[in-house]
């Protein structure tokens, strides 16, 4: 077709694969036209790429006091004693502030509570993003402060708490807040010790004051889910969380939060706990899902799932719109399992980058069942496919070209960057 782009090469190795052909008994197939070109951006899932950074605000300024036209307050690399909200406002009205960033300021639960007290003395009707990632925030005192802030600043939609010391039980105050359901849409809990028991400490003296903990009960987790009915994105990458608690949390969210669009479970080491993977996928089966006006994207990148994990996913009957399986040691056996599942899966997006299955893996992925081939509609529902850094060669380009000619998929986005065995200047039409 007219839309074409050169594939970018990089050093890697792989094996040769077979060409996709149309079975003799199948009806003649026509190529599905598309005006979309190859996606030249680095491999990343489209739904989660906007959330991949450690913070939720796009501006990178580290100034203590913003200019008079800015709607952001940012404290970066300061001590808790230097967090002066009134001074940071300058000549601006608090009502104009939309984003608050406090990163790498060594805040613990006590200093965070002090900051929240200062915020609650201001009118903040337009504050929609709070980013306090990369601090030391944790404990029951921090949870109470979060609940107080969300009750005061009702417009907050994006809450970034990544890289802190929060346990899931610390969020109990949010669930029991008298202010009712919150408006949070994006919740970032990455790299937190979520499995730890909640503890209330006097941070200034380090003395244990009281608290409780252990694994959160299913009833309590359900209450937490109900307190965030508008949640669309949940990020749990690199978090430490008990398997039972993780499954209970996903069950509560998928059954009670119909707006949920994205679940990020990267770097959780699930490859060594395949029984947990099976439990997670069962929560995403149609019988366990709330009525879903929006598609659901599951990100399982970097979990060492291997081909066994792929088999569990394919057999689960999970209802997903897109799936990220990047960097999971998937071989040609795993892509063969995916090939059998794809026609009935309903997936529109599949990310397989950084799995070094080579040309043979692409050959397995593109294998078709003649009984399902139709000239009237694509063999799969995929519109986006990521194959960056998969050790592909020119044989893979030929197979992909033939598959598109055979109406295998109506791809609008195909990512094949950093595959060193692809000749410079090689092209593939979409």
C-alpha positions, 0 to 999 in steps of 0.5 A, a space after each residue: 500500500 502507499 503507507 510505508 516506513 523503513 525499519 530501524 536496525 540494531 544488533 541481535 540474532 535469530 532464526 529463519 521462519 516459514 512463509 504464511 500461505 493461504 490454505 488451498 481450501 479457503 476462499 480467496 482473501 483480499 488485502 485490507 487497505 489501511 492509511 496508517 503507517 508503521 509506528 516509529 516510536 519506541 515500544 510501549 503500550 499506548 494506554 500506559 505510556 502517559 503514566 510511565 514516568 515517576 511523576 504525573 505532571 509534565 513540567 520538569 521545573 525544579 524551582 521552589 517558587 513558580 512564576 506568577 502565570 504557572 498553575 503548578 507548585 513544585 518542590 523538588 529535592 528540598 528538605 521538609 522544613 523548606 516546604 513553604 506553601 504560602 511562599 510558593 504561591 507568591 502572588 498567585 491565588 490558591 484557587 488557580 493551582 491545578 498541580 502540586 508536586 513534592 518529589 524527593 523531599 524526604 517527607 515521612 508520614 508526619 511531615 506529609 501530615 504537616 504539609 496537608 494541614 497547610 494545604 487544607 488552610 487554602 481553598 483549592 477548588 481546581 487542584 486536580 493532580 497531586 504528585 508526592 512520589 519518591 519520598 518516605 511517606 507511610 504509616 497510618 498518619 500518612 493515610 489519615 492525611 491523604 483522606 483529609 486532603 482528598 476530602 478538602 480538595 475534591 477535584 483531585 483526579 490524579 494521585 501519584 504515591 509511587 516510591 514511598 513506604 505505604 502499605 495498602 492498609 494505610 489507605 484505610 482512612 480513604 475508604 472510611 472517609 465521611 466525605 464519601 466517594 472520591 474522584 480519583 481516576 489515576 492512582 499510582 502505588 508503584 514500588 510501595 511495600 503494600 504488603 506491610 502492616 499498617 503502623 502508626 509511629 511518632 516519626 520525630 522520636 521513632 517510637 511505636 505508638 500503636 496501629 494494626 495490620 496484617 493482610 487486609 480483609 476482602 471486605 475492607 478491600 471492597 470498601 476501598 474499591 467502592 470509595 474510588 468509583 471513577 478509577 480508570 488507571 491503577 499502577 502497581 509495578 514493582 510493588 510488594 504485595 501479598 498474592 491473596 491481597 492482590 487477587 482480592 484487590 483486582 476482584 474488588 476493582 473489576 467487579 465494582 469499578 466499571 470505568 477501569 481501563 488500565 491495570 499495571 502489574 509489571 515487575 511483580 515476579 509473577 513468573 514464579 507464582 503461576 497459580 497467582 497469574 491464574 487467579 488474576 486472569 480468572 478475575 478478568 473473565 466476563 462472569 467476574 467483570 462489571 458492565 464495562 463501557 470501556 476496554 481494559 488493558 492489562 500490563 504484565 511486562 517483565 514478570 518472567 512468565 515464559 510460555 507457561 504463563 502465556 498458556 494460562 492467559 490464553 486458557 483463562 477466557 479473560 476479556 481484555 482489549 489489549 495485553 502487554 507481555 513485553 520482556 517475559 522470555 516468550 519463545 516460538 512455543 508461546 507465540 504459537 499458543 497466542 496464535 491459537 488464542 488470538 482469533 477468539 480473544 478480541 484483543 486489539 493490541 498486543 505488545 511482545 517486544 523484548 521477547 527474543 523469539 526471532 523469525 521462528 516466533 513470528 512464523 508461529 504467531 502468524 500461523 492460521 487455522 483455515 477453518 477460521 479464515 474469511 475474506 470478509 473480515 480480518 483473521 484477528 482483531 488486532 490493530 496494534 502489534 509490538 515486536 521491538 527487539 525480538 531478534 527479527 530478520 528480513 524473513 519476518 518482514 516477508 512473513 508479516 507482509 504476506 500475513 497482511 496480504 492474507 487479511 491476518 489483521 488490519 494493523 494501524 500500528 506495527 512496531 519493529 524497531 531495534 531488530 538488527 537482522 532486518 536489512 537497512 532500508 527494508 520496508 513493510 506496507 500496511 
